[in-house]
Amino acid sequence: MASEPRTFSIRVPATSANIGPGFDVVGLSLSLWLTLKVTITSPTPSCPPRPPLLTYEGEGSDEVPLDAYKNLTTRVALYLLRCHDMPHFPSNLSIHVINEIPFGRGLGSSGAAVIAGVLLGDQLGRLSLSISRQLDFALMVERHPDNVTAALIGGFVGSYLRELDHAATEAASVPLSEVLPEYPADASEEWGMHPPVPPFGIGHYVRFGWSETIRAVAIIPRFELSTAKAREVLPLVYSRKDLVFNLQRLAVLTTALAQHPPDPELIYEAMKDRIHQPYRKALIPGLPEVTSNITPESHPGLLGICLSGAGPTILALATGGFEAIAEDARTIFRKEGVEVDWKVLEVVGGSCVDN
């Protein structure tokens, strides 16, 4: 790919998925950011063409791969390019990453990395893909739509995977190892030249209303919990009673969070869950105590409280009393030997590119 001098930046928000009863269905975009500052320079006699240079600061800087053929964001970008017959990164590409999203905490760090990669590939290839098509590529890598849709679209979002015809289902079900192959130590730039192209219209979404008075208090334990491990503890079959419990509350919650003023009694009950939180409590010491002892009655301003994504972060939606909510949660976690950090976050718009 010819190198045309240019600079641009990409910003992708953190996300919180599930939001009480909305397991694998709803997500929020939150005001922590993954930012990419991208520069492409022209080769000169004193500076010949070179492979991509990736630098990183912030959360995860001591563990993220800096090889463009191993890093998740740049691998996703290369996947997009190769699906559009552009086999290589442009020469003299530099990417500086500034990350505010903690890894493995249920705040959508991997989803943000995937969306950043989709937007990076779109920009590098000057593809001008529609949002729907960008989402198709994201869903070929991240098969659960809640996080990536919220990161791309922003706000309070519901999403689902469309039922596809047989051929499209097969195309969308290609193993991740074939979409983004793990590059062996001796891999060259020729590795993985012909990836599977996603079918059209894999995911669909709707953006719900959101009361501007609501903030999200993220209570973040200082340990990581992988999504894969958190999914292992979930049952394969649920009772009708538990499914109806969640469906009833989700139907109420998606409207209640847009009302002015928000109703604490309505929202607190509507954010309860029987699909994933009860099964993950053993992985997160203090979770049952936090979600049951911190209530609108005990903490004025609180609306509802739940796991953020797969955890271990707890998300409290509130209109005030943020410090009391967070500090009392800290006290409960500390009794279990767990230290936490906390942040008051806003629900924000989606990803953006600045040229």
C-alpha positions as CSV (number, residue, x, y, z in Angstrom):
1,M,0.0,0.0,0.0
2,A,1.4,3.4,-1.0
3,S,2.3,5.6,1.9
4,E,0.5,9.0,1.8
5,P,1.6,11.4,4.5
6,R,-1.3,12.0,6.9
7,T,-2.2,12.1,10.6
8,F,-5.4,11.3,12.4
9,S,-6.7,10.1,15.7
10,I,-9.3,7.6,16.8
11,R,-11.2,7.6,20.1
12,V,-13.2,4.6,21.4
13,P,-15.1,4.7,24.7
14,A,-15.2,2.0,27.5
15,T,-18.4,0.1,27.8
16,S,-20.4,-1.8,30.4
17,A,-22.4,-4.7,29.1
18,N,-25.4,-6.7,30.5
19,I,-26.7,-3.8,32.8
20,G,-28.6,-5.9,35.2
21,P,-31.1,-8.2,33.4
22,G,-29.8,-7.4,29.9
23,F,-27.3,-10.3,29.6
24,D,-25.6,-10.2,26.1
25,V,-28.3,-7.7,25.0
26,V,-27.6,-4.1,26.3
27,G,-24.6,-2.0,26.8
28,L,-23.5,1.5,27.9
29,S,-20.6,3.6,26.5
30,L,-18.6,5.3,29.4
31,S,-16.2,8.2,29.6
32,L,-12.9,6.2,29.7
33,W,-11.2,6.3,26.4
34,L,-8.9,4.2,24.1
35,T,-7.1,6.8,21.9
36,L,-4.9,6.1,18.8
37,K,-2.7,8.8,17.4
38,V,-1.8,7.7,13.9
39,T,1.0,9.2,11.7
40,I,2.1,8.1,8.2
41,T,5.2,9.7,6.9
42,S,6.9,9.6,3.5
43,P,10.1,7.6,3.1
44,T,13.2,9.6,2.6
45,P,16.8,8.6,1.8
46,S,17.7,9.0,5.5
47,C,14.5,7.3,6.6
48,P,13.7,4.3,4.3
49,P,10.4,2.4,4.5
50,R,9.9,0.6,7.8
51,P,7.3,-1.7,9.4
52,P,4.6,-0.3,11.7
53,L,5.8,1.3,14.9
54,L,3.5,0.8,17.8
55,T,3.9,2.6,21.2
56,Y,1.6,2.5,24.2
57,E,0.9,4.3,27.4
58,G,-1.7,3.9,30.2
59,E,-3.6,0.9,31.3
60,G,-2.1,-2.4,30.2
61,S,1.1,-0.8,28.9
62,D,3.3,-3.4,30.7
63,E,1.5,-6.4,29.0
64,V,0.1,-5.3,25.6
65,P,2.0,-6.7,22.5
66,L,3.8,-3.9,20.6
67,D,4.2,-6.1,17.5
68,A,1.7,-4.9,14.9
69,Y,1.2,-8.6,13.8
70,K,0.3,-9.7,17.4
71,N,-1.5,-6.7,18.9
72,L,-5.3,-7.1,18.7
73,T,-6.1,-3.6,17.4
74,T,-3.6,-3.7,14.6
75,R,-4.5,-7.3,13.7
76,V,-8.1,-6.3,13.3
77,A,-7.0,-3.4,11.1
78,L,-4.9,-5.7,8.9
79,Y,-7.9,-8.1,8.7
80,L,-10.0,-5.3,7.2
81,L,-7.3,-4.2,4.8
82,R,-6.8,-7.8,3.6
83,C,-10.5,-8.3,3.1
84,H,-10.3,-5.3,0.7
85,D,-7.3,-6.6,-1.2
86,M,-4.8,-4.5,0.6
87,P,-2.3,-7.1,2.0
88,H,0.0,-4.9,4.0
89,F,0.1,-1.9,6.4
90,P,1.3,1.3,4.8
91,S,5.0,2.0,5.1
92,N,6.2,4.3,7.8
93,L,3.1,3.9,9.9
94,S,3.3,5.0,13.6
95,I,0.6,4.4,16.1
96,H,0.7,5.8,19.7
97,V,-2.0,4.3,21.9
98,I,-3.2,6.1,25.1
99,N,-5.5,3.8,27.1
100,E,-7.7,4.6,30.1
101,I,-9.6,1.4,30.1
102,P,-8.4,-1.2,32.6
103,F,-7.9,-4.8,31.3
104,G,-10.0,-7.7,32.4
105,R,-12.3,-5.6,34.6
106,G,-15.7,-5.8,32.8
107,L,-15.3,-2.3,31.1
108,G,-15.0,-3.5,27.5
109,S,-11.3,-3.2,27.0
110,S,-11.2,-5.9,24.3
111,G,-14.3,-4.6,22.6
112,A,-12.7,-1.1,22.5
113,A,-9.6,-2.6,21.0
114,V,-11.6,-4.4,18.3
115,I,-13.6,-1.2,17.4
116,A,-10.3,0.8,17.3
117,G,-8.9,-1.8,14.9
118,V,-12.0,-1.6,12.6
119,L,-11.8,2.2,12.5
120,L,-8.0,2.1,12.0
121,G,-8.4,-0.3,9.0
122,D,-11.2,1.8,7.6
123,Q,-9.0,4.9,7.7
124,L,-5.8,3.3,6.5
125,G,-7.6,1.8,3.5
126,R,-9.8,4.9,2.9
127,L,-12.7,2.5,2.8
128,S,-15.5,4.7,4.1
129,L,-17.4,1.8,5.4
130,S,-20.9,2.3,6.8
131,I,-21.5,1.9,10.5
132,S,-23.4,-1.3,9.7
133,R,-20.5,-2.7,7.8
134,Q,-18.0,-1.7,10.4
135,L,-20.1,-3.6,12.9
136,D,-20.1,-6.7,10.6
137,F,-16.3,-6.7,10.8
138,A,-16.3,-6.2,14.6
139,L,-18.7,-9.1,15.0
140,M,-16.4,-11.5,13.1
141,V,-13.9,-10.9,15.8
142,E,-16.1,-10.3,18.9
143,R,-19.1,-12.5,18.7
144,H,-21.1,-10.8,21.4
145,P,-22.7,-7.6,20.1
146,D,-23.3,-5.7,23.3
147,N,-19.9,-4.3,24.0
148,V,-18.7,-3.6,20.4
149,T,-22.1,-2.0,19.5
150,A,-22.0,0.3,22.5
151,A,-18.4,1.2,21.8
152,L,-19.1,2.0,18.1
153,I,-22.6,3.7,18.5
154,G,-22.4,5.2,22.0
155,G,-25.1,5.8,24.6
156,F,-27.4,3.1,25.9
157,V,-27.8,0.5,23.2
158,G,-29.6,-2.8,22.7
159,S,-28.4,-5.2,20.0
160,Y,-28.9,-8.7,18.6
161,L,-27.4,-11.0,16.0
162,R,-29.6,-11.5,13.0
163,E,-30.6,-15.0,12.0
164,L,-28.7,-15.5,8.7
165,D,-29.3,-17.9,5.8
166,H,-27.2,-21.1,5.6
167,A,-24.3,-19.6,3.6
168,A,-24.1,-16.4,5.7
169,T,-24.3,-18.4,8.9
170,E,-21.3,-20.5,7.9
171,A,-19.4,-17.4,6.9
172,A,-20.1,-15.7,10.3
173,S,-19.3,-18.9,12.2
174,V,-15.7,-19.2,11.0
175,P,-13.5,-19.9,14.0
176,L,-11.7,-16.9,15.4
177,S,-8.4,-18.7,14.8
178,E,-9.1,-18.3,11.1
179,V,-10.4,-14.7,11.2
180,L,-7.4,-13.6,13.3
181,P,-4.8,-16.3,13.2
182,E,-2.3,-16.4,16.1
183,Y,0.9,-15.4,14.4
184,P,3.7,-17.9,15.1
185,A,7.1,-16.6,16.1
186,D,8.5,-17.1,12.6
187,A,5.5,-15.6,10.8
188,S,6.2,-13.3,7.9
189,E,4.1,-10.4,6.6
190,E,2.6,-13.0,4.2
191,W,0.8,-14.9,7.0
192,G,-3.0,-15.0,6.7
193,M,-3.3,-13.3,3.4
194,H,-6.9,-14.5,2.6
195,P,-9.1,-14.1,5.6
196,P,-12.9,-14.8,5.5
197,V,-15.0,-11.8,4.5
198,P,-18.0,-11.2,6.9
199,P,-21.5,-11.5,5.5
200,F,-23.6,-8.3,5.5
201,G,-26.0,-7.4,8.3
202,I,-24.8,-9.7,11.1
203,G,-25.8,-7.3,13.9
204,H,-28.7,-4.9,14.4
205,Y,-29.1,-2.4,17.2
206,V,-31.3,0.4,18.7
207,R,-30.2,3.3,20.8
208,F,-32.4,3.8,23.9
209,G,-33.1,7.1,25.7
210,W,-31.0,8.0,28.7
211,S,-31.7,10.5,31.4
212,E,-28.9,13.1,31.5
213,T,-29.1,13.2,35.3
214,I,-27.7,9.7,35.6
215,R,-24.0,8.9,36.2
216,A,-22.3,5.5,36.4
217,V,-20.1,4.9,39.5
218,A,-17.6,2.2,38.4
219,I,-16.3,0.3,41.5
220,I,-13.2,-1.5,40.1
221,P,-11.6,-4.3,42.1
222,R,-7.9,-4.6,41.7
223,F,-7.9,-8.0,40.1
224,E,-8.6,-9.2,36.6
225,L,-11.4,-11.7,35.6
226,S,-11.3,-13.1,32.1
227,T,-14.6,-13.2,30.2
228,A,-13.9,-16.8,29.3
229,K,-13.6,-17.8,33.0
230,A,-16.7,-15.8,33.9
231,R,-18.7,-17.6,31.1
232,E,-17.5,-21.1,32.2
233,V,-19.6,-20.8,35.4
234,L,-22.9,-20.1,33.6
235,P,-25.4,-22.9,33.2
236,L,-26.4,-24.2,29.7
237,V,-30.1,-24.3,30.6
238,Y,-32.2,-21.8,32.6
239,S,-35.7,-22.2,34.2
240,R,-38.7,-20.5,32.6
241,K,-39.1,-18.6,35.9
242,D,-35.7,-17.1,35.8
243,L,-36.0,-16.1,32.1
244,V,-39.3,-14.4,32.7
245,F,-37.8,-12.6,35.7
246,N,-35.1,-11.1,33.5
247,L,-37.4,-10.3,30.5
248,Q,-39.9,-8.5,32.7
249,R,-37.2,-6.3,34.2
250,L,-35.4,-5.6,31.0
251,A,-38.7,-4.5,29.3
252,V,-39.1,-1.9,32.1
253,L,-35.5,-0.9,32.4
254,T,-35.0,0.2,28.8
255,T,-37.7,2.9,29.3
256,A,-37.1,3.7,33.0
257,L,-33.6,4.9,32.4
258,A,-34.8,7.6,30.0
259,Q,-37.5,9.0,32.3
260,H,-37.1,12.4,34.0
261,P,-36.7,12.3,36.9
262,P,-35.5,8.7,37.2
263,D,-37.5,6.5,39.6
264,P,-35.2,4.8,42.1
265,E,-37.8,2.3,43.3
266,L,-38.6,1.2,39.7
267,I,-35.0,1.1,38.5
268,Y,-33.5,-0.7,41.5
269,E,-35.8,-3.7,41.1
270,A,-35.6,-3.6,37.3
271,M,-31.8,-4.0,37.5
272,K,-31.9,-7.3,39.3
273,D,-30.7,-10.4,37.5
274,R,-31.0,-14.2,37.7
275,I,-29.1,-15.1,34.5
276,H,-25.4,-14.4,35.2
277,Q,-24.8,-12.5,38.5
278,P,-25.8,-15.4,40.9
279,Y,-23.4,-17.8,39.2
280,R,-20.5,-15.3,39.2
281,K,-20.6,-14.4,42.9
282,A,-18.1,-17.1,43.8
283,L,-15.6,-15.4,41.4
284,I,-16.1,-11.9,43.0
285,P,-15.8,-11.9,46.8
286,G,-18.2,-9.3,48.2
287,L,-20.5,-9.1,45.1
288,P,-23.7,-10.3,46.9
289,E,-23.1,-8.0,49.9
290,V,-22.5,-4.9,47.6
291,T,-25.6,-5.5,45.4
292,S,-27.9,-6.2,48.4
293,N,-26.7,-3.8,51.1
294,I,-26.3,-0.7,49.0
295,T,-29.9,0.4,48.1
296,P,-31.8,3.6,47.3
297,E,-33.0,3.6,50.9
298,S,-29.5,3.4,52.4
299,H,-27.9,5.6,49.8
300,P,-30.0,8.5,48.5
301,G,-29.2,9.1,44.8
302,L,-28.7,5.5,44.0
303,L,-30.9,4.1,41.2
304,G,-29.6,0.5,40.7
305,I,-26.5,-1.6,41.0
306,C,-25.1,-4.5,39.0
307,L,-22.1,-6.3,37.6
308,S,-20.4,-4.5,34.7
309,G,-20.1,-7.0,31.9
310,A,-18.5,-10.2,33.3
311,G,-17.1,-8.3,36.2
312,P,-15.4,-7.9,38.6
313,T,-16.3,-4.2,38.3
314,I,-19.6,-3.2,39.9
315,L,-21.6,-0.5,38.2
316,A,-23.9,1.7,40.3
317,L,-26.2,4.1,38.4
318,A,-27.0,7.2,40.5
319,T,-28.0,10.8,40.4
320,G,-26.0,11.7,43.5
321,G,-24.3,10.4,46.6
322,F,-21.5,9.0,44.5
323,E,-18.8,9.0,47.1
324,A,-20.9,7.4,49.8
325,I,-21.9,4.6,47.4
326,A,-18.3,3.9,46.3
327,E,-16.7,4.2,49.7
328,D,-19.3,1.9,51.3
329,A,-18.7,-0.6,48.5
330,R,-14.9,-0.3,49.2
331,T,-15.6,-1.1,52.9
332,I,-17.5,-4.3,51.9
333,F,-14.8,-5.4,49.5
334,R,-12.0,-4.7,52.0
335,K,-13.6,-7.1,54.4
336,E,-13.1,-9.8,51.7
337,G,-9.5,-8.8,51.3
338,V,-10.1,-6.9,48.0
339,E,-9.0,-3.4,47.3
340,V,-10.9,-1.3,44.8
341,D,-10.7,2.0,42.8
342,W,-13.7,3.9,41.8
343,K,-14.6,6.5,39.2
344,V,-17.7,8.5,38.4
345,L,-18.3,8.2,34.7
346,E,-20.7,9.8,32.2
347,V,-22.6,8.0,29.4
348,V,-21.0,9.3,26.2
349,G,-21.3,9.2,22.5
350,G,-19.6,6.5,20.4
351,S,-16.3,6.3,18.7
352,C,-14.9,9.1,16.5
353,V,-12.2,9.8,14.1
354,D,-10.5,13.2,13.8
355,N,-8.5,13.9,10.7
